[in-house]
Amino acid sequence: MRGAAEQSNRWRALRREPACWIGLGNRSLGDDGVGVALAERLAARGVRPVFIAGTNPERWTSRIAQSGARQAVFLDAVEFGGEPGSVALWEGAELRSRFPQISTHKLSLSALATFLERAAGMRAWVLGVQPAALTSGAGLSPAAAKTVDLLADWIAPERIETAGKKGGGL
């Protein structure tokens, strides 16, 4: 259970300081759009700052660095061998070792994380959702869509309560 305890500690650390949320991915490639879908959901609930970066997160680094947040959380589909829709959270140093320069983005997430840590003093994270399918023209799989709902409830529970819905969480 060491892995579960580590993930739990990371979730608690993430909740301690203000964060900006950066949605990554391509909505026209099935679950690759999970990061964008989650960012859109958070923005609709009034979470700020949220950036819909899509497939070009490097274009947003200056705005992210100037956001006033202490943490930058990249929301993305990540193949990590879990069940479809499962979630993992990695921080900057771990990104550099797990995902050194391999990325579907023009600039790797580890390079973006390093830039934000050094230039803006931000703590960088990747909140990864295991994709079920990356099919052109498909929407989110049921597993990814459910995960978007659960994560939005966890990240923005106060928005749920003010909207008259019952809060949930992970």
C-alpha positions in Angstrom: 0.0 0.0 0.0 3.0 2.3 -0.1 1.9 3.6 -3.5 -1.6 4.5 -2.2 -0.1 6.3 0.9 2.2 8.3 -1.4 -0.7 9.3 -3.6 -2.7 10.3 -0.6 0.1 12.5 0.7 0.4 14.1 -2.7 -3.3 14.9 -2.8 -3.0 16.6 0.6 0.0 18.6 -0.5 -1.9 19.7 -3.6 -4.8 21.0 -1.5 -2.5 23.2 0.8 -1.8 26.1 -1.5 -3.5 28.0 -4.3 -3.2 26.3 -7.7 -3.8 27.1 -11.3 -5.2 24.3 -13.5 -3.9 23.7 -17.0 -6.0 21.6 -19.3 -4.0 19.7 -21.9 -4.9 17.4 -24.8 -6.8 17.1 -28.0 -10.6 16.8 -27.7 -10.9 15.2 -31.1 -8.8 12.2 -30.0 -11.1 10.5 -27.5 -9.7 10.4 -24.0 -6.7 12.6 -25.0 -9.1 15.5 -24.4 -9.7 14.6 -20.7 -7.5 17.4 -19.4 -9.3 20.0 -21.5 -12.7 18.6 -20.5 -11.8 18.8 -16.8 -10.4 22.4 -17.1 -13.6 23.5 -18.9 -15.6 21.9 -16.1 -13.5 23.7 -13.4 -13.8 27.0 -15.2 -17.6 26.6 -15.5 -17.7 26.1 -11.7 -15.8 29.3 -11.1 -12.4 27.9 -10.3 -9.7 30.4 -11.1 -7.1 30.5 -12.6 -7.8 27.9 -15.3 -6.0 27.7 -18.6 -7.3 25.7 -21.6 -4.0 25.0 -23.2 -5.0 22.2 -25.4 -2.0 20.8 -27.4 0.2 24.0 -26.9 0.9 24.4 -23.2 4.2 26.2 -24.0 2.1 29.2 -25.3 0.7 29.7 -21.8 3.8 29.6 -19.6 4.0 33.4 -19.1 0.4 33.7 -18.1 0.7 30.6 -15.8 3.8 32.0 -14.2 2.1 35.4 -13.6 -1.2 33.8 -12.3 -0.4 34.4 -8.6 -0.8 30.7 -7.9 1.8 28.8 -5.9 1.2 25.6 -7.8 0.7 24.6 -11.5 -1.4 21.5 -12.1 -1.3 20.1 -15.6 -4.4 18.0 -16.3 -3.7 15.4 -19.0 -4.3 11.9 -20.3 -1.3 9.8 -19.3 -0.6 6.2 -20.1 0.7 4.8 -16.8 -0.7 1.3 -17.0 -3.7 1.8 -14.7 -7.3 0.9 -15.3 -9.1 3.3 -17.7 -10.2 6.4 -15.8 -7.8 5.8 -12.9 -5.9 8.8 -11.7 -2.3 9.5 -10.6 -0.6 12.6 -9.4 3.1 13.4 -10.0 5.2 16.4 -8.9 8.0 18.1 -10.7 11.0 16.0 -9.7 9.2 12.8 -10.3 8.1 14.1 -13.8 11.7 14.5 -14.8 12.5 10.9 -13.9 9.3 9.2 -15.2 8.7 11.3 -18.3 12.1 12.9 -19.2 11.5 14.2 -22.7 8.8 12.0 -24.0 5.7 13.9 -24.7 3.0 14.4 -27.3 3.3 18.1 -26.7 5.8 20.3 -28.5 7.7 20.8 -25.2 7.7 18.0 -22.6 5.7 18.5 -19.4 8.9 17.9 -17.4 10.5 20.8 -19.2 7.5 23.0 -18.6 7.4 22.0 -15.0 11.1 22.8 -14.6 10.6 26.3 -16.2 7.7 27.1 -13.9 9.5 25.9 -10.8 12.6 27.9 -11.6 11.2 31.0 -13.2 8.1 31.5 -11.1 8.9 29.5 -7.9 5.8 27.3 -8.5 5.3 23.7 -7.5 4.4 21.8 -10.6 2.2 18.7 -10.8 0.7 16.5 -13.4 -2.7 15.1 -12.7 -2.9 12.2 -15.1 -6.0 10.2 -16.1 -5.4 6.8 -17.7 -7.1 6.8 -21.1 -9.3 4.0 -22.4 -9.0 5.0 -26.0 -7.4 7.7 -28.1 -9.7 7.3 -31.1 -10.0 10.1 -33.7 -13.4 11.7 -33.7 -14.6 10.0 -30.5 -15.6 11.7 -27.4 -14.5 10.8 -23.9 -15.0 7.2 -22.9 -17.4 6.5 -20.0 -14.5 5.9 -17.7 -12.8 9.2 -18.5 -16.1 11.1 -18.3 -16.8 9.7 -14.9 -13.3 10.6 -13.7 -13.9 14.2 -15.0 -17.0 14.4 -12.8 -15.3 12.9 -9.7 -12.3 15.2 -10.1 -14.4 18.3 -10.6 -16.3 17.4 -7.4 -13.1 17.0 -5.5 -11.4 20.1 -6.8 -14.4 22.4 -6.5 -16.7 21.0 -3.8 -17.9 24.4 -2.7 -19.1 25.2 -6.2 -21.3 22.0 -6.0 -22.8 23.0 -2.7 -23.7 26.5 -3.8 -25.3 25.1 -7.0 -27.6 23.0 -4.8 -26.0 19.7 -5.5 -24.5 17.3 -3.0 -20.7 17.4 -2.9 -18.5 14.4 -3.6 -14.8 13.7 -3.7 -12.0 11.3 -4.1 
